[in-house]
Amino acid sequence: MGAPTFDFSHLTPEERIQLAKDLWDSLPSQVPMATDAQQLELDRRLARHAADPNRGRPWRDVMDDLERPHR
């Protein structure tokens, strides 16, 4: 059985965002949010950050770079 197809084109962007939030909030709290492999990777990254908190860049700097037109 395939997933039903929903047409959200009649919703405003704000309504779509609210729908996504409502769907997220409807998930039971015991739903696993990451696979074992994903959790290992998250733990690895957290340990790397704990070892050197000054490594990396603020997310806003990265976003500014991504949003800047490249030539």
Summary of the structure (lengths in Angstrom):
residues: 71
radius of gyration: 18.7
end to end distance: 46.7
largest distance: 49.4
contacts: 90
relative contact order: 0.05
helix: 54%
strand: 0%
